[in-house]
Amino acid sequence: MGKINLTTVQFKGTPEQEKQLREMLSSLKGQQGATMPALQQAQEIYGYLPVEVQKIVSEELNVPLEEIFGVATFYSWFSLNPVGKHPVSVCLGTACYVKGSGDVFEKCKEVLGLPDGGTTPDGVFSLAATRCIGCCGLAPVMTVGDDTYGKLTPKEIPAIIAKYKD
């Protein structure tokens, strides 16, 4: 399991988001196995799953908060922290790691000034280590949003990140 970033981020949910969440949850109430689709849809609404959102899911589905948290932290596609406008992911799967993705990831941490799972204070970038993304022939691989970069070296990272600075 990945490291949980305990950086305190002030929750900024809107009343409209909460209304949308509660309406969605009422349609799932009482359904067996509703936790996973509820969390997926909650993350679509908010972009991540802060404890405030997990509590609402727990209350509305009548599922213990511990179970909600367990599901949210078990599956890698859920995020407990806000994700940046430009999420940066570096594959640390075997093929990429053997080809140097560990060094690429360290350079990303340095350039962005972020730990694994962190988000820049301005919300522009987030950084995550991932496992195989299915591009082993391009190892080592990094993604920035929907853009994929392969056969990387650490010295290419500053220029790639600079393309996404707002």
Summary of the structure (lengths in Angstrom):
residues: 166
radius of gyration: 17.5
end to end distance: 32.2
largest distance: 52.9
contacts: 486
relative contact order: 0.14
helix: 46%
strand: 11%
